[in-house]
Amino acid sequence: MSRVFILLVLCASVSEGGDSPVPASLPKERYAGMITHSPFALTTATAPTQTQPSFAADWFVSGIARLNDEDFVSIKSRDLSTQFSLIGRAENRQYGVALASVNWSDAVGKTTVILSKGTETARLEFNEADVRNPPQAAIAQRSGGTAKATVIPAPAHLASNSALPSPPEIRKRQLPIPVPR
């Protein structure tokens, strides 16, 4: 019991002295420099910038050639409402667009075109669907249907099947291919 009494007397004397056994915290301003330069600090989210779409956001290159030492480029819009051509560096008056440069490539469909409109420039590429699909399939894909063949009716004198000769029977002969030993 004497030990408990001594412990209480010591605690009472420390509390009466006014000195706290726990040191006071340092001001937060002391650590401000460390927080700003810390590699582990979280970055604050930046507000998205309002950007206007490019003048050529909906355009693609539909054809390109070299005529009389000048570049010839055909441009279309994705919805096919706009189509125009540029020859050389002359400006298209309707759209105010001029051909800035052509980056030629040996790979099919990889040549790019840079257009300029005032101080703004835009880089255009070929439409991958047009490059990879055959023309009939591309037309059907744009129209939302399937490619259909146009059927032209036969003349009246050839209309009956009995008048047409039957095709000759084709016989195939199989020959073994000699293998050198």
MOSUL-V842525 format. One record per helix or strand of 2 or more residues. SS is the DSSP state (~ for helix, > for strand). FROM is the first residue (numbers start at 1). LEN is the number of residues. If there is no record, write none. Layout:
# MOSUL-V842525
SS FROM LEN
SS FROM LEN
This chain:
# MOSUL-V842525
~ 2 16
~ 28 9
> 59 9
> 70 8
> 83 5
> 97 7
> 112 6
> 120 5
~ 128 5
~ 135 9
~ 156 3
~ 161 3
